[in-house]
Amino acid sequence: MTDQVSHEQQEVQLHITGMTCASCAAHVEKALNQIDGVDASVNYATERATVYSLNELDESQLIQAVIQTGYSAESLQAQQQEQQQPQQLTSPRNRLLACSVLTVPVVAMAMIPALQVANWQWWSLVLATPVVFWGAYPFHRATWMNLRHGKATMDTLISIGTLSAYFWSLYELLANQAGVTGMDGMAGMPEVYFEVATAVTVFLLAGRYFEARAKQRSGAALRALADLGARDVAVLRNGEELRIPIEELQVGEQFVVRPGEKLSTDGIVVEGRSAIDMSLLTGESIPVEVGPGDSVTGATLNAGGRLIVEATSVGSDTALAQISKLVEQAQSGKAPVQRLADRVAGVFVPVVLLIAVLTLAYWLLTGAGAETAFSAAVAVLIIACPCALGLATPTALLVGTGRGAQLGILIKGPEILESTRQIDTIVLDKTGTITSAKMVLLQVVAADSTDSDQVLRLVGALEAASEHPVGRAITSAAFDKTGALLEVTEFWSEQGKGVTGQVDGHQVFAGTQRLMAENAIELTAELNAAQSEAELLGRTAVLAAWGGVARAVLVVGDTPRPSSSEAISRLQELGLVPVLLTGDNATAAQTVADQVGITQVISRVLPEQKFEKIKELQAQGKVVAMVGDGVNDAAALAQADLGIAMGSGTDVAIAASDLTLVRSDLNAVADALQLSRRTLRTIKVNLFWAFGYNVAAIPLAAAGLLDPMIAGAAMVLSSVFVLSNSLRLRRFTPAV
């Protein structure tokens, strides 16, 4: 598992503007990391710099360092950045449309002889000039700013390529007009490349526009999370219902949630019963039944009755806010494969400039002519732009983590993707992971002369006065069976023994064998056997008696979640070996394992020993994932190569994990692994295409086999492929 950021570290996030490619991001990152004690990561796709330091961070110093590299920076919250994106698309779109209108006739006259009217080259000059200087201004501006700081980026290649095509064409045109031979030493029709300068500019503007749109779409999941929260709340104050802005709600206050309304914040149900639709947050379509004492999450939908809820978390402490923060952190980070791409992009542009110069020199020295030499050199400059390389990883990461958030899967960082591919063993905690961690009545073993329905009716009513989880399980089963509970009088409870009281004219006892012995009640051989069997399986046996006679054994226990068996099967199909880890005895553990299809069991493990068991498996050469939900799982989650916390678990477990599952369903583990592997596969396909494209295309351009205009179109298409391939992750659906 990756190292967690120290709690003593300071963190600052900056919104960087002016970056146009991965090499720009590399320059900014290098400048920030030169500040003493700073560890910075700059993400080109999100336009965000994440800066950590053990020292007190001076935000103005960080911003100044960015400005000195030729870019702009400001401290900005992610939500504000996302809200600005629609406005950021307007200017590129208008520039693209205007340049397209001017470029179409230039290209048409150059490619279709029938349109080459008298002085058509001069018309091309008139139409091309605003495209080259106004349309391509963003590229020229970025080139100049970077050159002032001794840097070369993708914009440098674009700017040199388009300006070279324009000025060479202008020279040829003026030389021909003056009756001077052209650069090739021949008189006649001037060889102009205005269509190259304009078409390449339009292709690149189109690429930038669609890139911006794609990045906006890839961040849609994070914006959707931010929009989920309620804007106001009906709070109860002094016995009256008062609607106030959500920002004014305080922890401990009670608020009302009517049917069809969103829950305003996290809390505990105080009054009422309902079904809560959590699909927007967890991806789970089936509403969850809640009642007094149950926890509920803000932004979920009340699909049933009226509820009164006591707020337990507000603002940035809510589950929704924490989910948004986790997604932001994941999208701001970098996968190991991206760091390699960034290093390549950082040196790529100077190398390409050198190749272009060598190409020009080679063709001139071999006597091929200025047109051929110039065309090949410009094609090298344009075809080599590393747009696709810079977008390959961050766009896939943006879309993948966003889709994960929609499905209730939170990937803490991009480096986690590599871990999901490498693991071969998955260790599963039993209680709360495979099982529901909720006690239910499993069996009523009644004595020969006793009716089991009567046992349930009497003991269920008696336990209704108890707050013990075992008692609540029996009461719930009795209520489901009878629909109403009998009245209880003279109720008495003693911790560790059980309860007693008058129910329907009977003095009823329910509890342990010690309670029976103290009241001179003996168990029959049949009931003794039933009690022993239940305890051997790790279940709780409640003895029931009235009239001085032992009547029944009620067996209460935790049961596997309905989806656990299916989930185990899916994990095995992913090539993982599931291992059950529990503190239960061997018989109880094996019973659960058999129910869900697990063959490897580690039983009788104390909480503090879980960590050691993970280390033992790793010592055997296994790459281990651990799934847990409790405080006692935190050390094991941290030790595992991949820690996965169930969302119903504790904050400590979630903090120690790499993947957090918002919904308490083991199927979500398989979903998370599938999505992570799919995202990693998408990144690798993107990188293969981006690297392969440049490796194959540059030699073709240098050999004079690519027209500069075709090179510009091909470069844009490579970026479009990477973006569209990444956006396919938005349609990811777990294979069940």
ABEGO torsion letter per residue (X at the ends): XBBBBBAABBBBBBBBBGBABAAAAAAAAAAAAABBGBBBBBBAAAGBBBBBBABBBBAAAAAAAAAAAGBBBBBBBAAAAAAAAAAAAAAAAAAAAAAAAAAAAAAAAAABAAABBBGAAAAAAAAAAAAAAAAAAAAAAAAAAAAAAGBBBAAAAAAAAAAAAAAAAAAAAAAAAAGBBBAAGBBEBBBBAAAAAAAAAAAAAAAAAAAAAAAAAAAAAAAAAAAABBABBBBBBGGBBBBBBAAABBBGBBBBBBBGBBBABBBBBABEBBBBBAAAAAGBABBBBBBBGBBBBBGBBBABBBBBBBBABBEAABAAAAAAAAAAAAAABBBAAAAAAAAAAAAAAAAAAAAAAAAAAAAAAAGAEAAAAAAAAAAAAAAABAAAAAAAAAAAAAAAAAAAAAAGBBBABAAAAAAAAABABBBBBABGAABAGBBBBABBBBBAABBAAAAAAAAAAAAAABABAAAAAAAAAAAAAAGBBBBBBGBBBBBGAEBBEBBGGBBBBBEBAAAAAAAGBBBBAAAAAAAAAAAAAGBBBBBBBBGGBBABBBBBBBBBBAAAAAAAAAAAAAGBBBBBBBABBAAAAAAAAAAAGBABBBBGBBAAAAAAAAAAAAAAGBBBBBBBABAAAAAAAAABABBBBBAABBAAAAAABABBBABBBAAAAAAAAAAAAAAAAAAAAAAAAAAAAAAAAAAAAAAGABBAAAAAAAAAAAAAAAAAAAAAAAABBBBX
